[in-house]
Amino acid sequence: MALAGKHTFGSIEDTRVTFIEKKIDENRKDFLKKLLEHNGFEIIISEEKRKTEEDPQLYTVATTDMVFNPTIWVFERKLKTFDGHKVTQDYWNQVSEGANPHYWKGEK
């Protein structure tokens, strides 16, 4: 799921949350959970209901921080990677493991 400007919030069980991403696979869920907990956020994971047993299990990732907006935190460089660099859009989207802050590609 790409970063979107909307701040979506709601509830998981009885807890008010800000939704990070919905309907994501287990790999993405694990990545976001580790990254956001590393940055000090309390994370809540919810399993999506499956129509059939053959359907893959999808998840919703949310935080109890009601003012957290992933787009703002990524573009304002407020999140840190595990090695201390700032999280970029490509890192957030798992396109790249590098944290190069440039959004354009230069010639080599």
Secondary structure, DSSP 8 states (H G I E B T S, - for coil): ----S---EEEETTEEEEEEEEEE-HHHHHHHHHHHHHTT--EEEEE---SSTTS---EEEEES-TT--HHHHHHTT--B-TTS-B--HHHHTTS-SS----SS----
